[in-house]
Amino acid sequence: MSTHRRKTTTARRRRPRRLGRTLLVTGCALAVMAGGGAWYLYRDLASSIGSSKALEGAEKSKFGDVNILLMGLDSRKDQNGEDLPDDVLDKLHAGSSDIGGYNANTLILLHVPGDGSQAKAFSVPRDDFVQIFPQLPLGGPPGGRGKDKIKKAYGLAKEKRQEQLVAQGVKDRRQLERDGREAGRKAQIDTVRNFLGVPIDHFAELNLAGFYHLADALGGVPVCLNHAVKDKYSGADFPAGPQTLNGQQSLAFVRQRHGLDMGDLDRTKRQQAFLAGATKKLNSAGTFTDPTKLIKLIDAAKQDVVTDEGWDLLSFVRQAKNLSGGKVHFTTLPIEGFGRNHGEDINVVDDMKIKRLIAEQIGPKATESPNAPGAPSASPGTPGSPASREAAPPPSSSSSSSPAPTDGGGIPCVD
């Protein structure tokens, strides 16, 4: 064989190898670029999203379990304490910035087991009458009894802390807002932790506009209604059946209580349905693989979300993909009846019953010492109880531990 032929044959043999090496190098480069992009987006989110030290030094769950407290604030202000723009308030159908304070109107404990079994979400009705933390009077109930609606823990602590700072000569509005909110978060978390009797590992705080921006970033959230509804107060106006809600509609959906048989208790089921629909949309809409959608979601989180410092959000976002399609069991915690406290309607609760229910579902067992913080609330009408009239028995549907009927796609149908 001639030298020319040998060179030509050798070159032909090398071409597939060179092509293979080229494809391999190109593939590696693309992988690095994609990984770098994901890492950049995560670093961008981690550095820009609101971060809190409210859980610093707190007890953690064992055996790989994770308990996450989801808090929705009924606030018409941004994270710096500035009023939301009028055009945003108009879309939210939420009135002026003077309406509403810093009540935690949405409180959901999400339990994600370390063994990969079904996650569970527990909705805490906002008017449950419980021990507020810190236990010292916060300028709340007259007489300093230390008990009030669970939703008030955040606002009471925030107001008290700001008063202390003003007395110390602090005048900067942003510092007052920032430090006040930190006190509010810690008080709300401590109050819920004491009430439920389990550790809280992470939390996410969402303001009123957050529902709007989240639904918008997802391109709408699927929900299902058992009946058509129309409510002038929240702006809710929806037909019966499965449907996808935009940002403005989503906020009306989770805020409506007028016209619902169980009022606030039915509203907790709306919040559960929104959470189920949002997690389903996160997984099915390609949000995690579509850079444009992911960036939009991250931008929404920057505006409205605060989480505990050090939470590995990227790992949780990946885990959240497995929480859709009916894979979360929702429960609304039971109440014993309705009462009055200083002119306000309250939910009467049995603290030890709640702790036992949670312990049976997710553990660990909570102490049942009658002298322990969070012992059962005195029944209205009992001497020493601030609730002034006898509790009315709750309707049988005030607590729900069985999944609501679904529309076939893992979305619970609600009233």
N, C-alpha and C positions, 0 to 999 in steps of 0.2 A: 504494500500500500504506500502511495506517495506521501510525502510530508504534508502536502496541501490537504489531502483527504483526511489524514490523521488529525490535523488541526480543526478541520470542519466538523468531524465526528465528535471530537472533544468539546468543541464549543456548543454543539447541539445538546450534549449530555449536561453541560453546565447550566444551560438556560432554565430548565425546570428548577434546578437548585436555587439559581439566582432569583427566579420568580417566587419560589417558596419563601426564601429569606426576605424578599421585598414585601410580600404579603404579611409575613409574620411581624416585621418591623413596623409596617403601617398599622396593623391591628393593635400592636402594643402602644403605638403612639396615640391612636384613637382612644384606647382604653385609659391611658394616662390623662388625655385631655378631658374625657368624660368624667373620670374620677376627680380630676382637678376642678372641673366645673361644679360638680356636686359638693366638693369640699369648700369651694369658694362661696357657694350659695349658703351652705351650712354656717360657715364662719360669718357671713354677712348677717344671717338671721340671729346667730348667737350673740353677736356684738351689738345688734341694733334693737332686739326685742327687750322690753322692760324686764329688769332682773331684780329680784328681791332676796333679802336675807331673813325673811320671816320664819324660815324653817331651820335656821342655823342652830345646830346642837339638838335638834328634835330626835326623838326615838324613831327608829326605822323598822319596817316590817321584816319578817324572817322568811327563810326558805325561798327566796327569790320573788316573793309576792310584792306587788306594788299597789299602793292606795293613792289615788289622785283625787284631790278635791277641785271640782270645777265651780268657780264662783262667777256669777253674772251680776254686775252692779247696775242698779237703776239710777245711773248718773248721766246727766246731760252735759258733762264736761270731759275734756280730754285728759291725758295723763299729766299735763302740767297745770290742771285746774282751770284752764281757759274754757269759756263757753263754746260749745259746738256751733258751727256756722248756722245761720238761720235756714239756709237752703237744705242743710242736712237734717235739721230738726223738722222741717216741713215734710221731708221724705220719710222720716221716722214716725211721723204722726204722734210725736211725743210731747208736744207743748213746748213752753219756753224753758230756758236753762234754769229758771228759778224753781221749776217744779221738780220734785224728786230730790233725794239727797244721795247718801252713800249706803243705802240698804242693799244687802246681798239677797236680791229677790230670787236668784237661782243658786241652789246649793245641791250638787250631785257628787256623791262619792263613787268613783269608778275603781273597782277592785279587779286587778289583772293578776291571776294566779301564776306563780312561777312554774307550775307543772304544765302550762299550756291548756288547761281546761277552760271552760266557759267563763268569760268575764261577767261581772255583775255590777250593776249601777243602782245606787240607792238615792232616791230623791228625798230631800229633807224639806217638808212644807215650811214656807218662810215665816209663818205665824206661830210656830211651835214655841211654847212658853218654857224657857230653860234658864239655867244658870249662865249668866254672861261673864266672860273672862276678859280682863282680870277681874277678880271677885270684888275688889274694892269699888265703891260707888264711882260711877263715871259721869255723874251729873244727869243720869237717866231717870229711873223710876223714883218718885218721891219716897223718902224714908230709906233710900239706899239699900233695898232688899237684894239687889244684885241679880234679879231675874227679870227677863223681858223677852220679847220676840227674838228668835234666834237671828233673824235678818239684821237686827240693829247693832250687833256687836261691832261691826266694822265702823259704822258712822259714829257711834258713841266714843270709841277709842280714838278715832281720828280727831274728833272735835276736842277731846280732852288733851291730847298731845299738842295740838296747835295752840291751845290756851296756855299750856306750860311754856312753849317756845316763845310766844308773844310776851309773856311775863318775864322771860329771860332777855328780852330785847331783840329777838329775831324779827326782821321786817320783810325779808325777801319772800315774795309770794310763792315762788317755785320751791324754795326750801321748806316752807310751811306745808305746802301740798305734798311734797315728796316724803317728808318725815311723818306727816300726819297719816298718809296712806300706809306707810310701813307699819305704824302702830295699829291701824285698822286691820291690815292683813293678819298680823300676828294674833290679834284678839279674836278675829273671826275663825281662824284655824284652830286656836286653842279651845274656843267654845264648841266647835263641831267635834273636835277630837275628844273632849271631855264628854260630850253628849253621846257619841257613838261608842266610845271605849276602845278605839283601835288607833294605831299610828297613822299619820298622814305623811307619805314620803315625798309627794310633789303636789304642786297646785298650779292652776292656770286661772288667771283673772281676766274677765272679758267685760268691757263696758257696753253701754246700751247700743252704741253704733257698731259694735263688733259683730252682732248677728247680721246686720245689714252688709257689712264689708265681707264677711265670711261667705255668705250665700252668693254675693256678687262675684267673688273670686272663684267660686266653684262653678259659676255659670248656672246657678239655681240649685235648690235642694228639694229632693222628692219627698212628699208627705202623702198621707191618706186620711181622709175624713169620713166618719160614719154618716154625717149629716151635713147639709149645707148650712153655712153660718153667715151672719151679717151683724157687725158690731160697730157703732159709730165712734166709740171711745178709743178702740185700738186701731180701727181702720180695717179690721178683718172682714172680708167679703169673698167667700170661697164656696164653690159647689161641693157636693159630696163626691167621694171617690178619690182615686190616685191622681196626683197633679204635682207639677214642679213649680216652686215658688221662687220669685226673684228676691233681691235683698229687702226691698220695702215690704213685700208681702210676708217674708220670713219673720221680720220683727213683729208685724201685726199678729202673726200666727202664734208666736211664743208669748206675747203679752196679753192676749185676750183672756178675760175672766168673766166679764159681763155676758149674760146670755148662756152661760154654761151651768148645768145643774149643780155641779160641785164647786163652782167658782175657782178659787185658788188651787184646790186639790186637783181639779181637772187641768188647770194650767200646768201643773208639774208633769202631767202626761204629755202635754204638747211639747214641753221642753225635751222630754225623753224621745219623742218622735222626731224632733228636729235633729237631735244628736245622732239617732240611728240613720236618718236620711243623709246627714252630712258625712258620716263615716262611710256609708255606702257609696256616695258620690266621689269621695276621695279615692276610693279603690277602683271604681268602674270608669271614671272619666279620664283615666290616664294621667292624673295630676302628678304622680310621682315620676313619670317618664317624659312628660311634656315640659320642657324648660320654661315656656311662656306661661303656662298655667301655674307652675311651681313658683315662679318669680312673683306672679300676681298674688298668690296665697301668702308668700313671705312678706310682701308689701302690706297686705292686710294685717298680718300678725304684728308688724312693727307699729302700726297705728293704735291697735286696740288691746293687745295681749301683754300681760305681765306674768312671768313664771318665776319659780324659785331658782336661785343662783346655783349653777353647776348641773342642772338637769340636762342630760344628753338627749336633746330633742330629736336628733336625727334617728337615734335608735328607737325612740318612741313612735316617730312618724312611720317608720318601717313596721313596727309592731301594730300600729293602728290599722294597717291594711287588713289585718286578720280579725278586726273587731266589727266588720260590716256583715251584711247579709244575715241579720238575725242572730249573730253570735254573741250578743250582749243580753243578759237577762235583766230586765228593769223591774224595780220595786219602789213603790211609794211608801215611805214609813208610816205606820198607823198612828192615829190619834185616838184619845179616849172620849173626847167630846169638845164642845165649844164653850168658852167662857168670856168674861170681861175683866180687863185689868186697866184701872184708871181711864175708863171711857173708851178703851180700844178692844176690838174683838181679838181673841187669842185661841190657839189650839191647845187644849189640855193634853199633856202627854205623860206616860209612865216611863220615866228614865230607865229603870231597871229592865222593863220589858223591851225597850229599844236595844239596850246593850245585849240582852240575851239573844234577841233576834239576829243582831249583827254577828255575835260570837258564833252562833249556830251556822251562819252562812259562810263566814270568812275567818273567824277567830282573830286574835287569841281571846280566851275567856276573860271577861272583865270582872273586876271585883264587885261583889254584891253587898259590901259592907254598908249598913244603913247610914253610917257616918261619913261615907266617902263622898268626895265632890261629885255633884250630879245625881244625888239620891233622888228618888221619885218626887216629882212636884206635888205639893199639897193640893188636894182637890179644891176647886173653887168653893167657897163657903166655909172651909175649914179655918178655925181661928189661926191667925197669923198669916193666912194666905192673902196676897194682894188682890186675887181675883174675887170679885164681889158677888157673883151670882152662881147658882148651881150649874154644873156643866150639863149641856144638852148632849144626849147620846149622838155619836156620829153616825151618818148613814153607812150602810154596810159596804159601800163602795169607796170609803175614805182611804182604804189601804188596798193595794193590789200587788200581789207577789207572783201572779201568773201572767205570762206574756199576753199582750193584747192581740186580737186577730190581725193578721197581716194581709197585705194586698197581693201576696204571692211572691214579692221580691224582697222580703225581709224587712219591709217597712210597716211598723204597727199602725193600724187604723185607729184613730182616736176621735173623741167628740169635739 
